[in-house]
């Protein structure tokens, strides 16, 4: 029987759905539920944050490109990111609010280390005039979007 090189172990595990503790293929129960299409729930471990950002109006269009790419990739590629909902104030378009919900602190820590977040963070440093990070507590944790 022919053996595959060790470099094939992780891709094969991902392909066939096996999880390996200590590897990127190992996921938490919450992440597994997200991948399977089950609705994620906000729990006591979840991180809920409103990011309020004031952008230089002269660089707003450029900022929006970075923000939308990061938000889309975060939702598509990160099972621990439960919500990344960006909004723009109608009266003051340079005012951006992002509702961020992470499964837990580990999911948040993984998020801020991703290449797409780092690209956003570094690419928008000179565009952001003000940043407020407001951690929130849900009044009705079991509430869901329809």
C-alpha positions in Angstrom: 0.0 0.0 0.0 1.3 3.4 -1.0 1.6 6.0 1.9 0.8 9.6 1.5 3.4 12.2 2.7 2.6 13.8 6.1 1.7 17.1 4.3 -1.4 15.4 3.0 -2.8 14.5 6.5 -4.4 17.8 7.3 -6.0 18.4 3.8 -7.3 14.8 3.9 -8.8 15.3 7.3 -10.5 18.5 6.2 -11.7 16.8 3.0 -13.2 13.8 4.8 -14.5 15.8 7.8 -12.1 14.4 10.4 -11.0 16.8 13.1 -7.5 16.8 14.6 -7.0 18.5 18.0 -4.4 21.2 17.8 -4.8 21.9 14.1 -6.8 24.4 12.1 -9.2 21.5 11.2 -10.2 21.1 14.8 -13.4 23.2 15.5 -15.5 23.9 18.5 -19.1 22.7 18.7 -20.3 26.2 17.9 -18.1 26.3 14.8 -19.3 22.9 13.7 -22.9 24.1 14.0 -22.1 27.1 11.9 -20.6 24.9 9.2 -23.5 22.5 9.2 -26.0 25.3 8.7 -27.4 25.3 12.2 -28.2 28.7 13.7 -25.5 29.8 16.2 -26.6 31.1 19.5 -25.4 33.9 21.6 -24.1 32.5 24.9 -22.5 33.9 28.1 -19.1 33.3 26.3 -20.0 35.4 23.2 -18.4 38.7 22.6 -20.9 41.4 21.3 -19.4 44.7 20.3 -20.4 47.9 18.5 -17.5 49.5 16.7 -18.2 53.2 16.0 -15.9 54.6 13.4 -15.5 58.1 12.1 -13.8 58.1 8.7 -12.1 61.0 6.9 -14.8 62.0 4.4 -12.2 62.5 1.7 -11.2 58.8 2.0 -14.7 57.3 2.7 -15.0 55.5 -0.7 -11.6 53.9 -0.1 -12.4 52.9 3.4 -15.7 51.3 2.4 -13.8 48.9 0.0 -11.6 47.7 2.9 -14.5 47.4 5.3 -16.8 45.5 3.0 -14.1 43.1 2.0 -13.1 42.4 5.6 -16.8 41.9 6.6 -17.6 39.6 3.8 -14.5 37.4 4.3 -15.0 37.3 8.1 -18.5 36.0 7.7 -17.6 33.5 4.9 -14.3 32.2 6.3 -14.5 32.4 10.1 -17.0 30.1 11.8 -16.5 31.8 15.1 -17.7 35.2 13.6 -21.4 35.0 14.2 -22.2 38.5 12.9 -20.3 41.3 11.2 -23.0 43.8 10.2 -21.7 47.1 8.9 -23.9 50.2 8.7 -23.5 53.8 7.5 -25.3 56.7 9.1 -27.8 58.2 6.6 -27.2 61.8 7.7 -23.5 61.4 8.3 -22.1 58.8 5.9 -18.6 59.1 7.4 -20.0 57.6 10.6 -19.8 53.7 10.4 -21.2 51.3 13.0 -20.3 47.6 12.9 -22.2 45.1 15.0 -19.7 42.3 15.8 -20.7 39.1 17.4 -18.1 36.4 18.1 -18.8 32.9 19.5 -16.2 33.5 22.2 -12.9 35.2 23.0 -10.9 32.6 21.1 -13.0 33.4 18.0 -12.2 37.1 18.4 -8.5 36.4 18.9 -8.4 34.3 15.8 -10.3 37.0 13.9 -7.9 39.8 14.6 -5.0 37.6 13.4 -6.5 36.8 10.0 -4.9 38.3 6.9 -8.1 40.0 5.9 -8.5 41.8 9.2 -4.8 42.8 9.2 -5.2 44.1 5.7 -8.2 46.2 6.8 -6.5 47.4 10.0 -3.3 48.4 8.4 -5.0 49.8 5.2 -7.4 52.1 7.1 -5.1 53.5 9.8 -4.8 56.9 8.1 -8.5 57.0 7.2 -10.0 56.5 10.6 -10.4 59.7 12.7 -12.1 58.2 15.7 -12.7 54.6 16.9 -14.9 53.5 19.8 -15.2 49.9 20.8 -18.3 49.4 22.9 -18.8 45.9 24.4 -22.5 45.0 24.9 -24.7 42.7 26.9 -27.8 41.4 25.2 -31.1 42.0 26.9 -32.7 39.0 25.3 -29.8 36.6 24.4 -32.1 34.0 22.7 -33.4 36.6 20.2 -32.6 35.7 16.6 -32.9 37.3 13.2 -35.8 36.0 11.1 
